[in-house]
């Protein structure tokens, strides 16, 4: 009944074991040696799992409180002392209390317990609002909070520095909390296919381990069975995946209530969001909750906003990176001569073909050699990529490792053939494989980056990629584009884009 044989460790600190032999971190759940000979020696008490969950969440909250306090103190020091001739007073430190209290009221200390993957980027809008509120209050009360007068420039500096330090300090706090807390052990209440899919998505996350699954239908009406499996696996969180068509059934409601009663954290995997996207609004009528689903595609104003972002950032990037672009061009010429750019026919918005521009990273005539290397193809579902491709030059290897070969696409963006963020631009052969409603992905201009890029485009099958593109279009917002750009910078900075 359990598909625990599929469970795989995500952390090098934990050896691979069977699901009935829980893996424990240095400060995680520990089995008593006194009961090692017992037939239930591998079943950690439920209270231990709940205690581990609460201990981890407490560490995250405390780390975030310290981070916010430190960020506020640094911002105040920079704005008041470094950029002015003013002096801090004892009353100045009331600002720290204001920041922590406002963060608590807005839920910035409580959201992590709801999330499997904790991200500071998703908090940036609320951190910006928090910094704005703090700056306004501090400016209005500056006569009482410091010795001197807070100038306009100092107020602006406080606003910007506080926004930046809040974000950076929270990244550091979560990094530290994750390393001093036990790994989060997750059990799936659903079929083995869901477990396998989650394993693929969480590949490389060293702070989460999927310990096994129990079929959804086996725990309907028997919450004790689910609790027993959770105890056996030492689970800290349950992911409930009821399957298609069962999301609103009484059985699903019963399973979720039973899961919450265990004292463990519960996440729900609603398949409906694969269709409607995440840009939904909760609507409440007496006794019922509705989800308002946004229209598919972008309004004219959204298209204009997206285009303005594309043009402004692309032109700024071309100007700022011009010395780097010149250096890359010189390196290509010195190594192999030939053309600087590689041009390839891709399918753009509404099926209109265009030529994508990249720095040439392969020998001339690389396309003609593709057939002879097809037997080494490692990419799934019709895509093509091989490790140690012999067609790649030495300069090209460096460019690809750092994703610098993609920079000329900024000119594609300026010309309107591409967007900074969007669906992956496919070659003609790949596009021909996409049929039916999946071709709605062509309603948006293809992008230099997107969710597919962050996931590692060569590892994402074409069938999965079109679903990613659909969800991106269904859930588009300007903030989603900004988040993808920020995550792309992190991804490329980690030299994973090779």
PyMOL commands that set and color helices and strands:
alter all, ss='L'
color gray80, all
select helices_A, chain A and resi 4-6+33-35+46-82+90-105+111-114+121-140+142-145+152-180+192-201+216-219+223-233+250-261+273-276+300-320+322-336+349-351+366-369+371-376+394-401+404-406+409-414+428-432+436-443+451-454+457-459+462-474+478-493
alter helices_A, ss='H'
color red, helices_A
select strands_A, chain A and resi 87-88+146-147+184-189+208-214+237-240+265-268+280-285+288-293+341-347+353-359+419-421+426-427+447-449
alter strands_A, ss='S'
color yellow, strands_A
deselect
rebuild
show_as cartoon
